[in-house]
Amino acid sequence: MDAIVVENLSKHFRKAYDKTLKGFFISMAKREKRYKEFIALNNVSFTVKKGESYAIIGKNGAGKSTLFKVLSGIIYPDAGKVQMNGKVAPLIELGAGLSRDLTGAENIRLNCAIFGLNKKRIEEVYPEIVAFSELEEFIDTPVKFYSSGMKARLGFSIAVHIDADIILIDEVLAVGDKDFKKKCYAKMEELRGSDKTLVIVSHSLKPLRKICDRALILERGCVVDVGGIDEMIDKYQDEKKPKKNQKGA
Ligand SMILES: Nc1ncnc2c1ncn2[C@@H]1O[C@H](COP(=O)(O)OP(=O)(O)OP(=O)(O)O)[C@@H](O)[C@H]1O
């Protein structure tokens, strides 16, 4: 069964040439367009099977975060179809989904409730979330006083404990400390063997080899290839290597 089905997805943005007031009046006077159309996702199609761990890899600006935002319903595509078969826990921006003025404890309970967990289930997972995040000391502190690493800890712990069917993780571990990252990677490896579906965006390719089954390479908004994780990482790394000058070689 497919957990995620994406068909012919496209998304464009408008990029302003000149955002200054002066630029605005000049382009008005010249009757010029003040923006150019930019295609962030171009006819993207792929499927992720239930229980699969799937990586999206690509250079900066390839469209990975835009794709995740569409998958989690934060932004709408211009064209195409997205089918998410199950409850989705998106961990796509540091601090997103956390209320700054609420404490860590309040945020855990609020997120669990929003996600549809009942009171009994919340009380069951609450200590697991706190223990995994290792934030016991700061759990009654408002999140606005958390460091980025602490927000990543809380966000990750909530996402993997709230009984989601599909977990989307976008590079949020980049800010975590080494030990916590290791622990998160181990947790994701554990999820690989479960019926949860994991989709992860990361520039740290080494851990992906252990965590993921398959990968999709995205380049300038287009799907370049989809295949087994090792094959795709090798291919991506090969393409990133500077090509030797053929002349005189
Ligand atoms: N709201 C927006 N308005 C205009 N352009 C945008 C917007 N969001 C993203 N873009 C552009 O779309 C392109 C893809 O961005 P995206 O953040 O999806 O890339 P990415 O692959 O996640 O990059 P990175 O690895 O650096 O995080 C970029 O050129 C970006 O500037």
The ligand as a MOL file (V3000), in Angstrom:
LIG
                    3D

  0  0  0     0  0            999 V3000
M  V30 BEGIN CTAB
M  V30 COUNTS 31 33 0 0 0
M  V30 BEGIN ATOM
M  V30 1 N 7.9600 31.7450 -0.4150 0
M  V30 2 C 8.8530 31.7990 -1.4130 0
M  V30 3 N 8.8800 32.8460 -2.2600 0
M  V30 4 C 9.7630 32.8920 -3.2760 0
M  V30 5 N 10.6820 31.9410 -3.5470 0
M  V30 6 C 10.7080 30.8850 -2.7150 0
M  V30 7 C 9.8040 30.7390 -1.6070 0
M  V30 8 N 10.0700 29.5660 -0.9690 0
M  V30 9 C 11.0930 28.9950 -1.6420 0
M  V30 10 N 11.4670 29.7660 -2.6870 0
M  V30 11 C 12.5110 29.4880 -3.6710 0
M  V30 12 O 12.2990 28.1840 -4.1910 0
M  V30 13 C 13.5460 27.5200 -4.3820 0
M  V30 14 C 13.5280 26.2050 -3.6500 0
M  V30 15 O 13.6020 26.4830 -2.2590 0
M  V30 16 P 13.6000 25.3350 -1.1580 0
M  V30 17 O 13.6840 26.0090 0.1730 0
M  V30 18 O 12.4670 24.4440 -1.4220 0
M  V30 19 O 14.9730 24.5980 -1.4980 0
M  V30 20 P 15.7390 23.4600 -0.6750 0
M  V30 21 O 16.0490 22.3680 -1.6320 0
M  V30 22 O 14.9640 23.1030 0.5360 0
M  V30 23 O 17.0720 24.2180 -0.2800 0
M  V30 24 P 18.0250 24.0390 1.0290 0
M  V30 25 O 18.7760 22.7690 0.8500 0
M  V30 26 O 18.9210 25.2390 0.9210 0
M  V30 27 O 17.1490 24.0960 2.2320 0
M  V30 28 C 14.6340 28.4710 -3.9150 0
M  V30 29 O 15.1890 29.1490 -5.0250 0
M  V30 30 C 13.8870 29.4370 -3.0310 0
M  V30 31 O 14.4950 30.7230 -3.0530 0
M  V30 END ATOM
M  V30 BEGIN BOND
M  V30 1 1 1 2
M  V30 2 1 2 3
M  V30 3 2 2 7
M  V30 4 2 3 4
M  V30 5 1 4 5
M  V30 6 2 5 6
M  V30 7 1 6 7
M  V30 8 1 6 10
M  V30 9 1 7 8
M  V30 10 2 8 9
M  V30 11 1 9 10
M  V30 12 1 10 11
M  V30 13 1 11 12
M  V30 14 1 11 30
M  V30 15 1 12 13
M  V30 16 1 13 14
M  V30 17 1 13 28
M  V30 18 1 14 15
M  V30 19 1 15 16
M  V30 20 2 16 17
M  V30 21 1 16 18
M  V30 22 1 16 19
M  V30 23 1 19 20
M  V30 24 2 20 21
M  V30 25 1 20 22
M  V30 26 1 20 23
M  V30 27 1 23 24
M  V30 28 2 24 25
M  V30 29 1 24 26
M  V30 30 1 24 27
M  V30 31 1 28 29
M  V30 32 1 28 30
M  V30 33 1 30 31
M  V30 END BOND
M  V30 END CTAB
M  END
